[in-house]
Amino acid sequence: MFREIRRKDRKLELDEVKKILLENTYGVLSLINADNGYPYGVPISYSYLDNEIYIHSALQGLKVDSIKQDNRVCFTVIGNTEVLPDKFSTNYESAIIFGKIIELTEEDKTKALFELIKKYSANFLMEGKEYIERAGRATKVYKIEIEHMSGKARR
């Protein structure tokens, strides 16, 4: 169902792909735009835990509408990069995830939001718990159930 990477010499092992997901901060969530059917890529913060990607969202918007219409997604994370001007090239590493995105229940939502707090605000865990209690009702939380994962690098 998913195409193999063309450049086999740059293909990463799954443990390296997971490391990119764990060590980086932002990714691009690509959806099918509910308004016009064009691809819609939105930069987002995320957490990666137990082979799933967690993201949060406002209660309304194009992202929410697009997920309701079609829950198939692609999620891309770019790790370390280095432009090599004299070689007209770039050293890079990237991970690409394909899967289905689903909204979490209230119970799972709190756990996922706390994972995001731990990743982005590790020195403010108590304040983060309070923030989740205050703002959690105004937030949707989703997880991407991974169906296919791959990565490439030129180092």
Legacy VTK file of the C-alpha trace (Angstrom):
# vtk DataFile Version 3.0
C-alpha trace
ASCII
DATASET POLYDATA
POINTS 155 float
0.000 0.000 0.000
2.857 2.397 0.794
5.634 2.973 -1.700
9.168 1.959 -0.773
11.840 4.617 -0.420
13.592 5.120 -3.759
17.021 5.933 -2.293
17.649 2.749 -0.329
21.135 3.994 0.559
19.519 6.782 2.618
16.822 4.712 4.280
16.844 4.804 8.081
16.166 1.896 10.394
13.006 2.182 12.507
14.943 2.906 15.701
16.555 5.906 13.960
13.143 7.128 12.737
11.766 6.890 16.273
14.779 8.809 17.579
14.010 11.665 15.154
10.415 11.706 16.417
11.524 11.732 20.050
14.267 14.333 19.759
12.599 16.995 17.621
10.091 19.674 18.440
7.816 20.365 15.485
6.331 18.570 12.537
3.978 19.214 9.665
0.572 17.539 9.754
-0.796 17.095 6.251
-4.516 16.654 5.773
-7.000 16.736 2.933
-8.489 20.247 3.079
-12.206 20.029 3.886
-12.916 23.271 2.023
-11.410 22.525 -1.375
-9.797 19.069 -1.443
-6.257 20.446 -1.753
-3.541 19.195 0.594
-3.352 21.192 3.823
-0.079 21.116 5.757
0.028 22.743 9.166
3.117 23.039 11.412
2.384 21.678 14.885
3.950 20.719 18.173
3.575 17.056 19.071
4.607 14.276 21.377
5.560 10.738 20.425
4.722 8.013 22.914
4.024 4.287 22.616
4.253 4.376 18.824
1.618 7.111 18.502
1.808 10.823 17.742
-0.239 13.192 19.955
-1.309 16.670 18.939
-3.720 19.296 20.252
-6.072 21.663 18.517
-8.661 24.364 19.050
-12.259 23.189 19.144
-12.978 24.594 15.692
-11.097 25.356 12.517
-9.931 23.943 9.216
-7.802 21.267 10.904
-10.814 19.975 12.875
-13.119 20.112 9.840
-10.567 18.329 7.664
-10.070 15.540 10.218
-13.832 15.034 10.434
-14.052 14.737 6.656
-11.111 12.365 6.154
-8.913 11.058 8.958
-6.024 9.873 6.770
-2.920 11.943 7.496
0.753 12.288 6.780
3.046 13.680 9.472
6.587 14.834 8.684
9.422 15.756 11.026
12.726 17.208 9.826
15.626 16.621 12.176
19.161 17.954 11.891
20.049 19.740 8.674
23.224 21.260 7.322
23.417 23.112 4.017
26.518 22.173 2.007
26.872 25.155 -0.354
30.018 23.924 -2.097
28.371 20.560 -2.810
25.002 22.049 -3.841
23.380 19.712 -1.367
22.189 19.301 2.207
22.837 16.847 5.000
19.482 16.020 6.579
17.354 13.541 8.449
13.604 13.182 8.269
10.751 10.953 9.360
7.448 10.477 7.566
4.412 8.902 9.183
1.198 7.773 7.521
-1.810 6.868 9.602
-5.272 7.654 10.807
-5.939 10.457 13.257
-8.618 10.062 15.924
-9.928 12.325 18.648
-9.185 11.171 22.187
-11.697 10.604 24.958
-11.611 12.940 27.962
-9.633 10.424 30.034
-6.956 9.897 27.394
-6.972 13.596 26.505
-5.577 14.648 29.907
-2.769 12.085 29.687
-1.797 13.240 26.188
-1.885 16.921 27.157
0.400 16.163 30.083
2.837 14.427 27.699
2.949 17.675 25.711
3.575 19.639 28.941
6.408 17.261 29.865
8.009 17.707 26.449
7.702 21.483 26.086
7.509 22.746 29.686
9.355 20.141 31.765
10.289 22.668 34.473
6.639 23.643 35.021
4.815 20.353 35.569
2.620 21.528 38.452
1.658 24.690 36.584
1.065 22.530 33.514
-1.412 20.332 35.371
-3.267 23.442 36.495
-3.200 24.792 32.952
-4.705 21.550 31.628
-7.498 21.796 34.208
-8.250 25.392 33.161
-7.801 25.151 29.397
-8.472 21.477 28.684
-12.140 22.030 27.897
-11.195 24.434 25.098
-8.867 21.907 23.486
-9.274 18.854 21.292
-6.552 16.229 21.439
-5.834 13.693 18.740
-3.569 10.740 18.247
-2.179 9.436 15.009
-2.376 5.679 14.850
0.692 4.888 12.771
0.182 2.616 9.770
3.518 3.224 8.055
6.722 4.901 9.188
9.878 5.640 7.250
12.889 7.895 7.380
15.740 9.105 5.224
19.036 10.779 5.911
22.093 12.126 4.196
24.801 12.601 6.785
LINES 1 156
155 0 1 2 3 4 5 6 7 8 9 10 11 12 13 14 15 16 17 18 19 20 21 22 23 24 25 26 27 28 29 30 31 32 33 34 35 36 37 38 39 40 41 42 43 44 45 46 47 48 49 50 51 52 53 54 55 56 57 58 59 60 61 62 63 64 65 66 67 68 69 70 71 72 73 74 75 76 77 78 79 80 81 82 83 84 85 86 87 88 89 90 91 92 93 94 95 96 97 98 99 100 101 102 103 104 105 106 107 108 109 110 111 112 113 114 115 116 117 118 119 120 121 122 123 124 125 126 127 128 129 130 131 132 133 134 135 136 137 138 139 140 141 142 143 144 145 146 147 148 149 150 151 152 153 154
